[in-house]
Structure formats: structure tokens, C-alpha cells
Amino acid sequence: MIYQNVALIGAGRVAHHLAKAINNSGRKIVQVYSRRIAHAEELASAYKAAATDEITNPDASADIYIIAISDDAIAEVAGQLAVANKMVVHTSGSTPMDVLQAASSNYGVLYPLQSFAFNQEIDFSQVPLCIEAADPDAKENLMQLARSLSRDVRQVDSDTRMQIHIAAVFANNFTNFMYLMAQEILADGKVDFDILMPLIEETTRKLQLQHPHNAQTGPARRADNGIIRKHLDQLRDHPEKQEIYKLLSRIIQQHFQKK
Ligand SMILES: NC(=O)c1ccc[n+]([C@@H]2O[C@H](COP(=O)([O-])OP(=O)(O)OC[C@H]3O[C@@H](n4cnc5c(N)ncnc54)[C@H](OP(=O)(O)O)[C@@H]3O)[C@@H](O)[C@H]2O)c1
């Protein structure tokens, strides 16, 4: 095993899930860094690792340093982490690999495509891992590490990774916000959100069988303008929801008129 000893830079959501998967793969977490020592200690203690809040004091026994911190802080923290030619990767969807040049001559990316939360069970072997590395040998070693964590490992460059991240924002973050809007609309009528669960589950299940283009239904898809006007009128006291409804209905209609 090339990357046997792992140091985690960060103790947030991704670091928690990665630590568990890395530990399960038979590797050793040797150190956890977090700017708040309590966070580093909490994660480190679960794996009998050392905890630190000093980024300039990385554990020299680590074979790979995984930076899993807020995107805005990656470049700055990498600039303080001097580990010569040891492998350094980050886990961000939209941060270029090159920001790690300051940390080491050996760098790359290990981007897990999933929405992570604390206290959530995730089957990490199902999480797509997008990897990138500057050096061919490092890429091979990173591939070996990634394959021991997940069945779905893909080599993806920085531009493509950003495309994937944007797609994930549409597929997950925006969709989830739509669920929140739906929940509020139902709450106005004193109806529980669970009435939508069969619909939500069927929408996701159907996507395994057909293209999203073919799965689209609803008033905008049918160009049913009478219903659309009634819905917009009903939403008159909710200008944000009315705006979203209007915009999406217009774009759906334009999209299907073109085809
Ligand atoms: N969450 C996801 O679903 C997900 C999925 C794929 C990829 N990612 C990527 O993974 C990375 C980590 O995301 P996350 O969700 O795990 O983040 P998170 O749970 O919000 O945790 C953020 C971490 O960044 C640290 N941090 C924030 N600002 C810092 C600074 N200025 N200097 C040093 N450390 C700082 C925090 O330290 P303290 O707690 O000690 O303050 C904490 O350890 C990001 O690049 C993100 O884009 C996230």
C-alpha cells in the first residue's frame, strides 16, 4: 500500500466520512489538523490519531495529506503546509489542482461526488471519486487509494470537475431547495411534506430508466398556460416562489418548443 499513512487537513463533513472510509480500507489516519483544536481532537480520537491546530507542523510520517476544508481557505492553508515532495490533495469540486503547488511538488485532487452531512450513514463504496494528479506515478498511487475507498473512480481534469460540480449543484442543491419551497407551500395548506415522498422517490427511480428529457411532465411541459396562470395567481403573496415558478415554466416551455 503506497499511501498507508494519511494526514487529514480539516475535520468537517468530508473529513469525517473520508476518515471512516480510509480507516476501513486498512490505512492509518496519523494526524488530523483543524484550526479549532476541539474539532481536530474529536475526529482524531475516533481513529487514535494525533490532533493539531498548527498547520505548519504536519506529521512527517504521513504519505499523503488530504486537505478537506472550506474552498476559500484551501490556497491559503496549502501555502502554509510545506511537505516537500509528499502527496497533497484537496477534495473540492471547483478548486483547480494547481493551488496546491505551494504545498508540495506532488499534488492532486480526490473529489467525492456526494452530499455529506454529519451523523449520516453513507456507503462510501458507492460514492463516485474524481481524481486528478500532476505526476503520472502519483496519479497511479492516488488511483490505488481511491479504488480501495470506492468502486467508482474516474480520472477527471480540473475543468471537467467544475462542470461535474455545477451539474451536482443543479441536481442536488437546487432540487433540495425546491423541496423546501414545496414543503412551505404544503405547510400553508396544513398538509405534511410526506404526501410528496412517493412522487419524489418515483422521480428519482424513473431517472435510472429514462433520460430526464423524456421524464419531464407538468403544466409547463404540456404548455398548459391556463393552469400556469392559476398557479401564479395562487402564489401572489409569495413573490419569490412566483418568480421561480414563472422562470422555470418559461425555460421548460422554451426548451421543449425547440425540440
Ligand atoms: N459537504 C459536501 O457535501 C462536499 C462534497 C464534496 C466535496 N466537498 C468539498 O470538501 C471540502 C470540505 O467541505 P466540508 O463540507 O467538509 O466542509 P465543512 O464541513 O464546512 O468543514 C469546513 C472545514 O474547513 C475548516 N476551515 C474553514 N475555514 C478555514 C480556514 N480559513 N483555515 C483553516 N481551516 C478552515 C473548518 O475548520 P474548523 O471547523 O476548525 O473551523 C472545517 O474543518 C470543500 O472543498 C468542499 O467543497 C464537500
The ligand as an SDF file (V2000), in Angstrom:
LIG
                    3D

 48 52  0  0  0  0  0  0  0  0999 V2000
  -20.0130   18.6610    2.0960 N   0  0  0  0  0  0  0  0  0  0  0  0
  -20.1090   18.1140    0.9070 C   0  0  0  0  0  0  0  0  0  0  0  0
  -21.1620   17.5520    0.5830 O   0  0  0  0  0  0  0  0  0  0  0  0
  -18.9270   18.0940   -0.0350 C   0  0  0  0  0  0  0  0  0  0  0  0
  -18.9360   17.1730   -1.0940 C   0  0  0  0  0  0  0  0  0  0  0  0
  -17.8270   17.0820   -1.9280 C   0  0  0  0  0  0  0  0  0  0  0  0
  -16.7470   17.9390   -1.7390 C   0  0  0  0  0  0  0  0  0  0  0  0
  -16.7810   18.8630   -0.7350 N   0  0  0  0  0  0  0  0  0  0  0  0
  -15.5920   19.7260   -0.5710 C   0  0  0  0  0  0  0  0  0  0  0  0
  -14.8300   19.2600    0.5340 O   0  0  0  0  0  0  0  0  0  0  0  0
  -14.2150   20.3890    1.2020 C   0  0  0  0  0  0  0  0  0  0  0  0
  -14.6490   20.3970    2.6540 C   0  0  0  0  0  0  0  0  0  0  0  0
  -16.0550   20.5500    2.6970 O   0  0  0  0  0  0  0  0  0  0  0  0
  -16.8820   20.1530    4.0190 P   0  0  0  0  0  0  0  0  0  0  0  0
  -18.3110   20.0990    3.6160 O   0  0  0  0  0  0  0  0  0  0  0  0
  -16.2590   19.0050    4.6740 O   0  0  0  0  0  0  0  0  0  0  0  0
  -16.6640   21.4610    4.8910 O   0  0  0  0  0  0  0  0  0  0  0  0
  -17.2340   21.7610    6.3470 P   0  0  0  0  0  0  0  0  0  0  0  0
  -17.9480   20.5940    6.9120 O   0  0  0  0  0  0  0  0  0  0  0  0
  -17.9510   23.0650    6.2650 O   0  0  0  0  0  0  0  0  0  0  0  0
  -15.8970   21.9520    7.1930 O   0  0  0  0  0  0  0  0  0  0  0  0
  -15.0570   23.0210    6.8780 C   0  0  0  0  0  0  0  0  0  0  0  0
  -13.6800   22.7580    7.4150 C   0  0  0  0  0  0  0  0  0  0  0  0
  -12.8400   23.8050    6.9380 O   0  0  0  0  0  0  0  0  0  0  0  0
  -12.1370   24.3620    8.0310 C   0  0  0  0  0  0  0  0  0  0  0  0
  -11.8610   25.7620    7.7220 N   0  0  0  0  0  0  0  0  0  0  0  0
  -12.7600   26.7040    7.3300 C   0  0  0  0  0  0  0  0  0  0  0  0
  -12.1170   27.8770    7.0990 N   0  0  0  0  0  0  0  0  0  0  0  0
  -10.8090   27.6680    7.3880 C   0  0  0  0  0  0  0  0  0  0  0  0
   -9.6520   28.4920    7.3710 C   0  0  0  0  0  0  0  0  0  0  0  0
   -9.7150   29.7900    6.9980 N   0  0  0  0  0  0  0  0  0  0  0  0
   -8.4700   27.9390    7.7120 N   0  0  0  0  0  0  0  0  0  0  0  0
   -8.3900   26.6400    8.0760 C   0  0  0  0  0  0  0  0  0  0  0  0
   -9.4470   25.8010    8.1200 N   0  0  0  0  0  0  0  0  0  0  0  0
  -10.6360   26.3240    7.7760 C   0  0  0  0  0  0  0  0  0  0  0  0
  -13.0280   24.1320    9.2440 C   0  0  0  0  0  0  0  0  0  0  0  0
  -12.2610   24.1630   10.4130 O   0  0  0  0  0  0  0  0  0  0  0  0
  -12.9110   24.4150   11.8660 P   0  0  0  0  0  0  0  0  0  0  0  0
  -14.1290   23.5160   11.9700 O   0  0  0  0  0  0  0  0  0  0  0  0
  -11.8280   24.0090   12.8170 O   0  0  0  0  0  0  0  0  0  0  0  0
  -13.2670   25.8500   11.9100 O   0  0  0  0  0  0  0  0  0  0  0  0
  -13.5730   22.7410    8.9200 C   0  0  0  0  0  0  0  0  0  0  0  0
  -12.6130   21.7450    9.2760 O   0  0  0  0  0  0  0  0  0  0  0  0
  -14.6250   21.6300    0.4020 C   0  0  0  0  0  0  0  0  0  0  0  0
  -13.6260   21.8830   -0.5520 O   0  0  0  0  0  0  0  0  0  0  0  0
  -15.9190   21.1900   -0.2890 C   0  0  0  0  0  0  0  0  0  0  0  0
  -16.1600   21.8830   -1.4860 O   0  0  0  0  0  0  0  0  0  0  0  0
  -17.8400   18.9640    0.1320 C   0  0  0  0  0  0  0  0  0  0  0  0
  1  2  1  0
  2  3  2  0
  2  4  1  0
  4  5  1  0
  4 48  2  0
  5  6  2  0
  6  7  1  0
  7  8  2  0
  8  9  1  0
  8 48  1  0
  9 10  1  0
  9 46  1  0
 10 11  1  0
 11 12  1  0
 11 44  1  0
 12 13  1  0
 13 14  1  0
 14 15  2  0
 14 16  1  0
 14 17  1  0
 17 18  1  0
 18 19  2  0
 18 20  1  0
 18 21  1  0
 21 22  1  0
 22 23  1  0
 23 24  1  0
 23 42  1  0
 24 25  1  0
 25 26  1  0
 25 36  1  0
 26 27  1  0
 26 35  1  0
 27 28  2  0
 28 29  1  0
 29 30  1  0
 29 35  2  0
 30 31  1  0
 30 32  2  0
 32 33  1  0
 33 34  2  0
 34 35  1  0
 36 37  1  0
 36 42  1  0
 37 38  1  0
 38 39  2  0
 38 40  1  0
 38 41  1  0
 42 43  1  0
 44 45  1  0
 44 46  1  0
 46 47  1  0
M  CHG  2   8   1  16  -1
M  END
$$$$
